[in-house]
């Protein structure tokens, strides 16, 4: 795996939740390339095993753990397995997250006419409490619970790093995704709160806010079956000054900087956009 630069993570134990996904799987590989022992956690064991297989083929150390990050008992069991295999956790990447149609609207704007006819697309009023809660829990509650479980050993030894995954929608809410927008804004806020709370026990807490990257979750939203961009995909590109979608390897540099005590030892409570300029562009 080609990485932009190396930091010394030899002897470090890393947990990556959601590690079976495209972006977090890449992060796991980058950290292993720098000498870390990486525990790849995912609800889907086969997805975690696939990432672990790639790391091992490249000469790294990793193992897969099936884990439900919304279940504290599952997290505790995962932590016990990690400590048995690699020792106490030094670095936590809270990568679990995502959206769901039940937390989304079908249209960008509510029109008065939508209230008077049979609705062919979900409006704000069709979003169920269960749908909203699912998205909120998947993004924020998972981050909260995993941090509780995996940082206790860090606090005891007064040293550690937590990196949460925020989003562009935490800066400016994206249309159609109210639950996801609110949840990621909460992740950013929680990151900053946690950075202050953990500061006296030597734990640095930061977040990466990716822009638009092509993943399994958003592929149908941004691209057509033939690989061309959808109307929404084209609008994303129009509002990304660098004129392209992100690639998983675009996250490697900021990830390595943030986990490095030598490089980012005085950085905590930061939310770093990696977005091709999307968050800086006002559209005019």
Secondary structure, DSSP 4 states (H G I P E B T S, - for coil): ---S-----TT-EEEEETTTSHHHHHHHHHHHHTT-EEEEEESSHHHHHHHHHHHHHTT-EEEEEE--TT-HHHHHHHHHHHHHHT-S-SEEEE------GGGS-SSSS--GGGGTS--SS--GGG--HHHHHHHHIIIIIHHHHHHHHHSHHHHHHT-EEEEEE--GGGTSPPTT-HHHHHHHHHHHHHHHHHHHHTGGGTEEEEEEEE--B--TTTHHHHB-TTSPBPHHHHHHHHT-TT-S-B-GGGGHHHHHHHH-HHHHTT--S-EEEESTTGGG----
